[in-house]
Amino acid sequence: MRFYTRLIVIAALALPPAARSQKTSLLSDAQLNAIVAEASGTVAKENIAALGRFHRVQASAGFHEAVSYIAAKAREYGLQEVKIDSFAADGVTTYNTFRSYFGWEADSGILTEVAPRKEIIAEYPKLRVALADYSNDANVTAELIDVGAGTSEQDYAGKEVKGKIVLAGGGVMDVHRQAVDLRGAAGILSYQQNQATGWSGDYADNVRWGHLSPYNLKNTFALMISLRQAREYQSRLARGEKIRLHAVVMARMKPGYFEVVSAIIPGTDPAAGEIVFTCHLCHQLPGANDNASGAAAILEDARLLVALIQQGKLPRPRRTIRFIWPPEIAGTMCYFSRYPEIVKRVRAAIHKDMVGGNHQITKAIFHLTQTPASLPSYVNDVAAVFGEYVIQGSHRAAKFGDFSDAIFSPDGSKEMLVADFHPFTMGSDHDVYQEGSFRIPTIYMNDWPDVFIHTNNDSPDNIDATKLRRVAVIGASAGYFLASAGANEAKTLAGEVFARGGMRQSQTLQRALAQAHASFAEAQNIIAQAARRERETLGSISTLAPNDQSLRALLDNLMNGINARETEAMAVLRAFKSTSNSTSVLDTFSTIVPQRDPEVIGNLEVYYYDYIDDHLKGEPPGDLARLTSLPNGGTLAYETLNLVDGKRSIREIRNVLSAAYGMVPVDAVFDYLKLLEKIEVVKLNKVGQGEN
């Protein structure tokens, strides 16, 4: 423990004397106060309301309107090199591992009950979510039949659906496959529900935004209704009523364009790289929290940073700051494919997807989400420094009336910021940035849950201007520090990372002690992987000043402290179970080292597009489900490929996964990698064979 104490002192000495009395260790009070004073939740909320007027479906006229709005605002706010890139969306053109969708245009969609009643049930564009994306022209009068979820063969047992409209609650695309493609149904009346949360089913008047396949030109149509409407129809059908509906749809899938807006704040040192602020601009009207809030929040970060730099309150940063507004994931894949030279310059990113929900209305908790286990990074601690400042300031104001560091908006709430620091989760553009081809560490800011997202009720009324201002402060402060940091700032950050790493390693020891009852080897792996993550996190700081020898010396010294913590933790574990022996496992999986094909660049799954399925060309996927059916199965598949670096064995990959995400059988990892070898994404080399 004396060694621990010695290293804590070393970490403290890394901090310049003035930093010990500052509000945060990473920015001066003058800089932080300037950012707080300039940040406006009111302006951000006004931009959310403006974006909420557009039905922002990817590769559609509504998305183009939103793009034009963002570009105009970026120019108004003084950003430079404002640009709108267009990318073919034609179902054929590929962007690295992604095959583009078709575009979609819709004029109208009306569903009327014609017997026994006469009334309009769903109407587009009066209600934009009433018509599922990628529906096509239709003029159909047909009987309504209830098929339950409608996503499996059992749902259709004893039912004849050919030529009828099916009432179904499952995912619209899966229902279309079962009811229309396989059984000849005329179309779908869907009450598909939102993502499962603790409030699922409580908001019966939500109408879900639905999507048919953006690749299937033979789509018929799906019209969307609320759970309340569906229950009424189910009750009437159960009583034996014969209900006839008339659907008239004017819509079409056609080649279009994905559009991506970008702009920059130029830095002073072109060789220092770039920092990116990103979001996604798409989604249904009004789509306020998801994700007009993220688009408006990074626009507010851009506005305030430009203003403060122009006013001389912030020095121009060393690194260029780039802002990107794409359609979700697809647009990021397109942008990365066209601009690999920009991708190589990016040192870190800040991604905002749903950041404005009023907790009392939406139930949303604001998360500062960490990087994946495959990509340990100092950005997590940068986010923690500024996140803690904002969160704790809001808590002190609410609990004690101490408003010294409280951030409010005049037209917002006075509530505490309900927030946490969250382990890695997937589901947005940060998945692309942190994928193994690109490895850009990303601060991911997101609300979850939100009971209204992807529905007609995701409105600007649910947005809290105070929360938007707080999120703007966190983003702008973190982004400005990342863009400005040189050797001195990196040394300060090293102290933060080392101190916080000590807490993380201690928490990991607690996990290991609990695990030791079931598996001593797993307990040892948990401790070893924690130390590995801390070493890699500390080492990542060197990218901020790669040629500074004094920084390198400090990092080397602190590395010794991480190693000492690991040694002490292992000693505690051995004392807990002194009869245990070996810490290593030598088997076949330890001698196989997968290597990725460098030509396969990017994510293997992008919403509707599955690279694996496409390249299997109808062949069964084998034992893929062994990995993906585990808890966090999607993350495990994503991370397995991320961890393929030509150096780690299958056993080592499994060890990283198990320590981070829960117990993973090594043969499940092996089966998944065999599948990737089959489609030539990786090659499985025996140690001593191939390039390892």
C-alpha positions in Angstrom: 0.0 0.0 0.0 3.0 2.3 0.5 3.6 2.0 -3.3 0.0 3.1 -3.9 0.5 6.2 -1.7 3.8 7.1 -3.5 2.1 6.9 -6.9 -0.9 9.0 -5.8 1.6 11.7 -4.7 3.3 11.5 -8.1 -0.1 11.9 -9.8 -0.8 15.0 -7.7 2.5 16.5 -8.6 1.5 16.2 -12.2 -1.2 18.9 -11.6 0.0 22.5 -11.9 -0.5 24.3 -8.6 -3.3 26.6 -9.9 -5.4 23.5 -10.9 -5.9 22.4 -7.3 -8.3 25.3 -6.6 -10.0 25.4 -9.9 -13.6 24.2 -10.5 -12.1 21.4 -12.7 -8.6 20.3 -13.4 -8.8 20.5 -17.2 -10.0 24.1 -17.9 -9.2 27.3 -16.2 -12.2 28.9 -14.4 -12.1 31.8 -16.8 -12.6 29.4 -19.8 -15.2 27.3 -18.0 -17.1 30.3 -16.8 -17.1 31.8 -20.4 -18.6 28.5 -21.8 -21.3 28.4 -19.1 -22.2 32.0 -19.6 -22.5 31.7 -23.4 -24.4 28.4 -23.5 -28.1 28.7 -24.3 -30.7 26.1 -23.8 -33.3 28.5 -25.2 -31.5 28.8 -28.6 -31.0 25.0 -28.7 -34.7 24.4 -28.0 -35.7 26.9 -30.7 -33.6 24.9 -33.2 -35.3 21.7 -32.0 -38.7 23.2 -32.7 -37.6 24.2 -36.1 -36.2 20.8 -37.0 -39.4 19.2 -35.6 -41.3 20.6 -38.6 -39.6 18.2 -40.9 -40.3 14.5 -41.5 -36.6 13.6 -41.6 -36.7 10.2 -43.3 -33.3 9.3 -44.7 -32.9 10.1 -48.5 -36.2 12.0 -48.6 -37.4 15.5 -49.3 -38.0 16.1 -45.6 -34.5 15.2 -44.7 -33.2 17.6 -47.4 -35.2 20.4 -45.7 -33.6 19.7 -42.4 -30.1 19.6 -44.0 -30.7 23.0 -45.6 -31.8 24.4 -42.2 -28.7 23.1 -40.4 -26.4 24.4 -43.1 -27.9 27.9 -43.0 -27.6 28.0 -39.2 -24.0 26.9 -39.4 -23.2 29.7 -41.8 -25.1 32.2 -39.6 -23.1 31.1 -36.5 -19.8 31.7 -38.3 -18.6 28.1 -38.9 -16.3 27.7 -41.9 -16.3 25.2 -44.8 -20.0 24.5 -44.4 -20.7 21.7 -46.9 -23.5 19.4 -47.9 -22.3 16.1 -49.3 -24.6 13.8 -51.3 -24.2 10.1 -51.5 -26.2 7.8 -53.8 -29.0 5.9 -52.0 -30.0 3.4 -54.7 -29.9 0.0 -53.1 -26.8 -0.9 -55.0 -23.9 1.6 -54.2 -21.7 0.4 -51.4 -19.8 2.4 -48.8 -17.1 0.1 -47.3 -19.2 -2.7 -45.7 -22.5 -0.9 -46.1 -24.9 -1.2 -49.1 -27.1 1.9 -49.5 -30.8 1.9 -49.0 -33.3 3.2 -51.6 -34.7 6.7 -51.1 -38.4 7.2 -50.4 -41.1 9.7 -51.2 -44.7 9.7 -49.9 -47.6 11.9 -50.9 -50.5 10.4 -49.0 -51.8 7.4 -47.2 -55.4 7.0 -46.0 -56.9 4.0 -44.3 -60.7 4.0 -44.0 -63.0 1.6 -42.4 -65.8 1.0 -44.9 -67.9 -1.6 -43.1 -69.6 -1.9 -40.8 -68.6 1.6 -39.8 -67.4 4.4 -42.1 -64.5 6.4 -40.6 -60.9 7.3 -41.3 -58.5 5.3 -39.2 -55.1 6.6 -40.2 -54.1 9.5 -42.4 -50.7 10.7 -43.8 -49.4 13.4 -44.0 -51.8 14.7 -41.3 -50.0 12.2 -39.0 -46.6 11.6 -40.4 -46.1 8.3 -38.6 -49.4 6.9 -39.9 -47.6 5.5 -43.0 -44.6 3.2 -42.5 -41.4 4.2 -44.3 -40.8 2.4 -47.6 -44.5 1.7 -48.2 -45.5 1.8 -51.9 -48.5 2.7 -54.0 -51.7 0.8 -53.1 -55.5 0.9 -53.6 -57.0 -2.0 -51.7 -60.3 -2.9 -50.1 -59.9 -5.9 -47.9 -61.0 -7.7 -44.8 -59.1 -7.2 -41.5 -57.7 -10.2 -39.7 -55.9 -10.3 -36.4 -52.6 -12.3 -36.5 -51.2 -11.3 -33.0 -47.5 -10.4 -33.3 -47.5 -11.7 -36.8 -43.8 -12.4 -36.9 -43.7 -16.2 -36.7 -45.3 -19.2 -38.4 -47.4 -20.0 -35.3 -49.1 -16.6 -35.5 -50.7 -17.7 -38.8 -51.8 -21.3 -37.8 -55.3 -21.9 -39.1 -55.6 -18.4 -40.6 -56.0 -17.5 -44.2 -54.5 -14.1 -44.8 -54.1 -14.0 -48.6 -55.7 -10.8 -50.0 -56.5 -9.5 -46.5 -55.1 -6.7 -44.3 -53.4 -8.1 -41.2 -53.6 -6.5 -37.8 -50.2 -7.2 -36.2 -48.1 -5.9 -33.2 -44.7 -7.2 -34.2 -41.9 -5.5 -36.0 -43.4 -4.2 -39.3 -40.6 -5.5 -41.5 -40.9 -9.0 -40.0 -44.7 -9.0 -40.3 -44.4 -8.0 -44.0 -42.1 -10.9 -44.6 -44.4 -13.4 -43.0 -47.8 -12.0 -44.0 -47.2 -10.4 -47.4 -44.1 -12.0 -48.9 -44.8 -15.6 -47.8 -48.6 -15.6 -47.5 -49.9 -13.0 -49.9 -51.6 -10.6 -47.5 -52.5 -7.2 -49.1 -50.9 -5.0 -46.4 -50.5 -4.4 -42.7 -52.3 -2.4 -40.0 -49.6 -2.2 -37.4 -49.7 -1.4 -33.7 -45.9 -2.1 -33.2 -44.8 -0.9 -29.9 -41.8 1.2 -28.9 -38.6 -0.3 -27.4 -39.2 -2.2 -24.2 -38.9 -0.1 -21.0 -40.4 -0.1 -17.6 -43.3 1.9 -19.0 -44.1 -0.3 -22.0 -47.8 -0.4 -22.7 -48.6 2.6 -20.4 -48.9 5.1 -23.2 -51.7 3.6 -25.3 -52.0 6.7 -27.6 -48.5 6.6 -28.9 -48.4 5.8 -32.6 -45.1 4.1 -33.5 -42.9 5.1 -36.5 -42.7 2.0 -38.7 -40.3 0.9 -41.3 -40.6 -1.7 -44.1 -37.4 -3.0 -45.7 -35.6 -0.2 -47.6 -34.3 -2.8 -50.1 -37.5 -4.5 -51.0 -39.1 -2.8 -54.0 -42.0 -5.2 -53.8 -43.2 -3.8 -50.4 -46.9 -3.2 -50.2 -47.8 -0.9 -47.4 -48.1 -0.6 -43.6 -50.3 1.9 -41.8 -49.7 2.6 -38.1 -52.2 2.9 -35.3 -52.1 3.3 -31.5 -52.3 0.4 -29.0 -55.7 1.8 -27.9 -57.0 1.6 -31.5 -55.6 -1.9 -31.9 -57.2 -3.1 -28.7 -60.6 -1.9 -30.0 -60.2 -3.7 -33.3 -59.1 -6.9 -31.5 -62.1 -6.8 -29.3 -64.5 -6.3 -32.3 -62.8 -9.1 -34.3 -63.0 -11.4 -31.3 -66.8 -10.7 -31.1 -67.0 -11.9 -34.7 -67.4 -8.6 -36.5 -66.4 -8.6 -40.2 -64.4 -5.4 -40.7 -63.5 -4.2 -44.2 -60.9 -1.5 -44.7 -59.9 0.6 -47.8 -56.3 1.6 -48.1 -55.1 4.2 -50.6 -51.4 5.0 -50.6 -49.4 7.2 -52.9 -45.7 6.5 -52.1 -42.7 5.1 -53.8 -39.2 3.8 -53.2 -36.8 5.2 -55.7 -33.1 6.1 -56.0 -32.2 9.1 -53.9 -29.4 10.6 -51.9 -28.1 10.5 -48.4 -27.0 14.0 -47.4 -24.5 14.9 -44.7 -23.8 18.5 -43.5 -20.4 19.3 -42.1 -18.5 22.4 -41.0 -15.4 23.3 -39.1 -13.8 25.6 -36.5 -10.2 25.7 -37.9 -7.4 24.9 -35.5 -3.9 26.5 -35.4 -1.9 23.3 -36.0 -3.0 21.2 -39.0 -0.6 18.4 -37.8 -2.4 18.0 -34.5 -5.5 16.3 -35.9 -9.2 17.0 -35.4 -11.9 16.6 -32.9 -15.4 15.7 -34.2 -18.9 16.6 -32.8 -21.5 14.4 -34.3 -25.2 13.4 -33.9 -27.8 12.1 -36.3 -30.2 14.4 -38.0 -32.9 11.9 -39.2 -36.1 10.6 -37.7 -39.8 11.1 -37.8 -41.8 14.3 -37.4 -41.5 15.8 -34.8 -38.6 13.7 -33.5 -37.7 16.2 -30.9 -35.5 14.3 -28.5 -34.6 11.7 -31.1 -32.7 13.4 -32.5 -33.4 17.0 -33.1 -32.0 17.4 -29.6 -28.6 16.0 -30.5 -28.5 17.9 -33.8 -29.4 21.2 -32.0 -27.0 20.5 -29.1 -23.9 20.2 -31.3 -25.1 23.2 -33.3 -25.2 25.1 -29.9 -21.7 23.8 -29.1 -20.6 25.2 -32.5 -22.3 28.5 -32.0 -20.9 29.1 -28.5 -17.4 28.1 -29.3 -17.2 30.3 -32.4 -18.6 33.2 -30.4 -16.1 32.8 -27.6 -13.2 32.5 -29.9 -14.3 35.6 -31.9 -14.7 37.5 -28.6 -11.2 36.5 -27.5 -12.5 34.7 -24.4 -11.1 31.3 -25.7 -7.9 31.0 -27.6 -8.3 29.3 -30.9 -7.7 25.5 -30.3 -4.7 23.6 -31.7 -6.9 21.0 -33.4 -9.6 21.7 -35.9 -13.1 21.0 -34.6 -15.4 19.4 -37.1 -19.2 19.2 -36.8 -21.1 16.5 -38.7 -24.9 16.1 -39.1 -25.6 12.8 -41.0 -28.5 10.4 -41.3 -28.0 7.9 -38.6 -25.2 5.4 -39.0 -25.7 5.1 -42.8 -24.6 8.7 -43.3 -21.6 8.2 -41.1 -20.6 5.1 -43.1 -20.9 7.1 -46.3 -18.9 10.0 -45.0 -16.1 7.7 -43.7 -15.9 6.0 -47.0 -15.5 9.2 -49.0 -13.1 10.9 -46.6 -10.7 8.4 -45.2 -8.1 11.1 -44.9 -10.3 13.1 -42.5 -11.0 9.9 -40.5 -7.3 9.4 -40.0 -6.9 12.9 -38.6 -9.7 12.5 -36.0 -8.3 12.0 -32.4 -11.6 11.8 -30.6 -15.3 12.4 -31.1 -18.3 13.6 -29.1 -21.6 12.1 -30.1 -25.0 13.3 -29.0 -28.1 11.2 -29.6 -31.2 12.2 -27.5 -29.9 14.7 -24.9 -32.9 17.0 -24.1 -35.7 15.0 -22.5 -37.3 16.4 -19.4 -37.0 13.5 -17.0 -40.3 14.1 -15.4 -42.1 13.7 -18.7 -40.0 11.3 -20.7 -38.5 9.2 -17.8 -35.1 9.8 -19.5 -31.8 9.4 -17.6 -28.9 11.2 -19.2 -26.0 8.9 -19.7 -22.3 9.7 -20.4 -21.5 6.4 -22.0 -18.0 5.0 -21.9 -15.9 3.6 -24.8 -16.1 -0.2 -25.5 -13.7 -2.6 -23.8 -11.8 -2.9 -27.1 -11.0 0.8 -27.0 -9.9 2.0 -23.6 -9.4 5.8 -23.7 -8.8 8.9 -21.7 -11.9 10.5 -23.2 -14.0 8.7 -20.5 -12.2 10.6 -17.8 -12.5 13.9 -19.8 -16.3 13.3 -19.9 -16.3 12.5 -16.2 -14.5 15.7 -15.2 -17.0 18.0 -16.9 -20.0 15.7 -16.4 -19.3 15.7 -12.6 -19.0 19.5 -12.5 -22.4 20.0 -14.1 -24.2 17.1 -12.3 -22.8 18.0 -8.9 -23.6 21.7 -9.4 -27.2 20.9 -10.1 -27.4 18.6 -7.1 -26.0 21.1 -4.7 -28.5 23.7 -5.9 -31.4 21.4 -5.4 -30.3 19.9 -2.1 -28.7 22.9 -0.3 -29.6 26.0 -2.3 -26.0 26.4 -3.3 -26.2 28.0 -6.8 -22.5 28.8 -7.2 -22.1 26.2 -10.0 -25.7 25.7 -10.9 -26.7 25.9 -14.6 -30.3 26.8 -15.4 -32.2 28.2 -18.3 -34.8 30.9 -17.7 -37.4 28.9 -19.6 -36.3 25.5 -18.2 -36.6 23.4 -15.1 -34.8 23.7 -11.8 -34.5 20.0 -11.3 -31.4 18.1 -10.5 -29.8 16.6 -13.6 -30.7 12.9 -13.5 -27.6 11.4 -15.0 -25.0 8.7 -14.7 -21.7 7.4 -16.2 -22.7 4.3 -18.1 -20.8 1.3 -19.5 -20.7 1.0 -23.3 -23.9 0.4 -25.1 -24.6 0.2 -28.8 -27.2 1.8 -31.0 -26.0 5.0 -32.7 -23.2 6.5 -34.8 -20.6 6.0 -32.0 -20.7 2.4 -33.1 -19.1 3.4 -36.4 -16.5 5.7 -34.9 -15.3 3.1 -32.4 -15.4 0.1 -34.8 -12.2 -1.7 -35.2 -11.5 -0.2 -38.6 -11.5 3.3 -37.3 -10.9 3.2 -33.5 -11.9 6.7 -32.8 -12.7 7.0 -29.0 -16.0 8.7 -28.6 -17.8 10.4 -25.7 -21.4 9.3 -26.2 -24.2 11.4 -24.6 -27.6 9.9 -24.7 -31.0 9.7 -22.9 -32.4 6.3 -22.1 -35.2 5.5 -21.7 -37.6 7.9 -23.4 -41.2 6.7 -23.5 -42.0 8.8 -26.6 -39.1 8.4 -29.0 -40.0 6.9 -32.4 -43.6 8.0 -31.9 -45.9 10.9 -32.8 -45.5 12.2 -29.2 -41.8 12.9 -29.3 -42.5 16.6 -29.3 -40.6 19.8 -28.3 -42.9 20.1 -25.3 -41.0 17.2 -23.8 -37.7 19.1 -24.0 -36.0 20.9 -21.1 -34.0 24.0 -22.0 -32.1 23.7 -18.7 -30.9 20.2 -19.6 -29.9 21.4 -23.1 -27.8 24.1 -21.6 -26.1 21.7 -19.2 -25.4 19.2 -22.0 -24.0 22.1 -24.2 -21.6 23.0 -21.4 -20.4 19.4 -21.0 -19.9 18.9 -24.7 -18.3 22.3 -25.4 -16.0 22.0 -22.4 -14.9 18.5 -23.2 -14.5 19.2 -26.9 -12.6 22.4 -26.3 -10.2 20.7 -23.9 -9.6 17.8 -26.4 -9.0 20.3 -29.2 -6.6 22.5 -27.2 -4.7 19.9 -25.2 -0.9 19.8 -25.6 1.8 18.3 -23.4 1.0 20.3 -20.2 -2.7 19.6 -20.4 -1.9 15.9 -21.1 0.2 15.7 -17.9 -2.7 17.1 -15.9 -5.0 14.6 -17.6 -2.6 11.8 -16.7 -3.1 12.6 -13.0 -6.9 12.5 -13.4 -6.7 9.2 -15.3 -4.4 7.6 -12.8 -6.4 8.7 -9.7 -9.7 7.6 -11.3 -8.1 4.4 -12.5 -7.3 3.5 -8.9 -11.0 3.6 -8.0 -11.8 1.5 -11.0 -9.2 -1.1 -10.1 -10.5 -1.2 -6.6 -14.1 -1.7 -7.8 -12.8 -4.5 -10.1 -11.2 -6.3 -7.1 -14.7 -6.3 -5.5 -16.1 -8.0 -8.6 -13.2 -10.5 -8.7 -13.7 -11.5 -5.0 -17.4 -12.2 -5.7 -16.5 -14.2 -8.8 -13.9 -16.3 -7.1 -16.5 -18.4 -5.4 -17.5 -19.7 -8.8 -14.3 -19.5 -10.8 -10.9 -18.5 -9.5 -9.5 -18.3 -13.0 -12.3 -15.9 -14.0 -11.5 -13.7 -10.9 -7.9 -13.5 -11.9 -8.9 -12.6 -15.5 -11.1 -9.8 -14.2 -8.2 -8.3 -12.3 -5.8 -8.7 -15.2 -8.1 -7.2 -17.7 -8.8 -4.2 -15.5 -5.1 -3.5 -15.3 -4.8 -3.9 -19.1 -7.6 -1.4 -19.6 -5.9 1.1 -17.3 -2.6 0.8 -19.0 -4.1 1.3 -22.4 -6.2 4.2 -21.1 -3.1 5.9 -19.6 -1.1 5.2 -22.8 -3.8 6.7 -25.0 -2.9 10.1 -23.5 0.4 10.1 -25.4 -1.6 10.9 -28.6 -2.2 14.4 -27.4 1.6 15.1 -27.4 3.3 12.1 -29.0 6.8 13.6 -29.1 7.0 15.0 -25.6 9.6 13.1 -23.6 8.5 14.5 -20.2 5.0 13.3 -20.8 6.3 9.9 -21.8 8.4 9.7 -18.5 5.4 10.6 -16.4 3.2 8.0 -18.1 5.9 5.3 -17.6 6.1 6.1 -13.9 2.3 6.0 -13.5 2.3 2.6 -15.4 4.3 1.2 -12.6 1.6 2.2 -10.2 -1.1 0.4 -12.3 1.1 -2.7 -12.3 1.6 -2.4 -8.5 -2.2 -2.2 -8.0 -2.6 -5.3 -10.1 0.0 -7.2 -8.1 -1.6 -6.2 -4.8 -5.1 -7.2 -6.1 -3.8 -10.6 -7.1 -2.3 -11.0 -3.7 -5.6 -10.2 -2.0 -7.3 -12.7 -4.3 -4.7 -15.4 -3.5 -5.1 -14.7 0.2 -8.9 -15.2 -0.2 -8.4 -18.6 -1.8 -4.8 -19.7 -1.0 -5.2 -23.2 -2.4 -5.7 -22.0 -6.0 -2.9 -22.5 -8.5 -2.4 -21.6 -12.2 -3.7 -18.3 -13.7 -3.3 -19.3 -17.3 -5.2 -21.5 -19.7 -3.3 -23.2 -22.5 -5.5 -24.8 -25.1 -6.2 -24.9 -28.8 -7.9 -21.5 -28.6 -4.7 -20.0 -27.3 -2.8 -21.0 -30.4 -5.3 -19.5 -33.0 -4.8 -15.8 -33.8 -7.4 -14.2 -36.1 -6.4 -11.5 -38.5 -8.8 -9.1 -40.2 -8.8 -8.5 -43.9 -7.8 -4.9 -44.2 -10.1 -4.5 -47.2 -13.2 -5.2 -45.1 -13.7 -1.7 -43.6 -16.5 -0.8 -41.3 -19.4 -2.3 -39.3 -21.0 -5.6 -40.3 -24.5 -4.5 -39.4 -26.1 -1.1 -40.2 -29.7 -1.2 -39.2 -31.5 -2.9 -42.1 -28.3 -4.1 -43.8 -26.5 -7.2 -42.5 -23.1 -7.7 -44.2 -22.9 -11.3 -42.9 -26.3 -12.3 -44.3 -25.6 -10.6 -47.6 -22.3 -12.4 -48.1 -23.6 -15.8 -47.0 -25.8 -15.6 -50.1 -28.6 -17.7 -48.6 -26.4 -20.2 -46.7 -27.3 -20.8 -43.1 -25.2 -18.9 -40.6 -24.2 -22.0 -38.6 -23.5 -21.4 -34.9 -23.6 -17.6 -35.1 -26.5 -17.6 -32.6 -24.3 -19.2 -29.9 -22.7 -15.8 -29.4 -25.5 -13.4 -30.4 -28.1 -15.2 -28.2 -26.0 -14.5 -25.1 -26.9 -11.4 -23.0 -25.4 -8.4 -24.8 -25.1 -10.7 -27.9 -25.0 -7.8 -30.4 -22.3 -6.1 -28.4 -20.3 -9.3 -28.1 -20.3 -9.8 -31.9 -19.3 -6.2 -32.5 -16.5 -6.4 -29.9 -15.2 -9.8 -31.1 -14.3 -8.3 -34.4 -13.1 -5.1 -32.8 -10.6 -7.1 -30.8 -9.2 -8.9 -33.9 -5.8 -7.2 -34.3 -3.5 -10.0 -35.6 -2.0 -10.4 -32.1 -4.7 -11.6 -29.7 -5.5 -15.3 -29.7 -9.1 -16.4 -29.6 -8.6 -17.2 -25.9 -7.3 -13.7 -25.3 -10.3 -12.1 -27.1 -12.7 -14.2 -25.0 -10.9 -13.1 -21.8 -11.4 -9.4 -22.7 -15.1 -10.0 -23.5 -15.8 -12.0 -20.3 -14.2 -9.5 -18.0 -16.1 -6.6 -19.6 -19.5 -8.1 -20.5 -20.0 -11.2 -18.5 -19.0 -14.8 -18.9 -18.6 -15.8 -22.6 -17.9 -19.4 -23.7 -14.7 -19.5 -25.8 -16.2 -21.9 -28.3 -19.0 -19.3 -29.0 -16.3 -16.8 -29.9 -14.6 -19.4 -32.1 -17.8 -20.3 -33.9 -18.4 -16.6 -34.7 -14.9 -16.1 -36.0 -15.2 -19.2 -38.1 -18.3 -17.7 -39.7 -16.4 -14.5 -40.4 -13.6 -16.6 -41.9 -16.2 -18.2 -44.2 -17.1 -14.9 -45.7 -13.5 -13.7 -45.8 -13.7 -11.0 -43.1 -10.9 -12.7 -41.0 -8.4 -15.4 -41.4 -7.7 -17.8 -38.5 -4.0 -18.4 -38.2 -2.2 -20.9 -36.1 0.6 -19.3 -34.0 3.6 -19.4 -36.3 1.5 -19.4 -39.5 0.5 -16.4 -41.6 1.0 -12.8 -40.3 0.5 -12.6 -36.6 
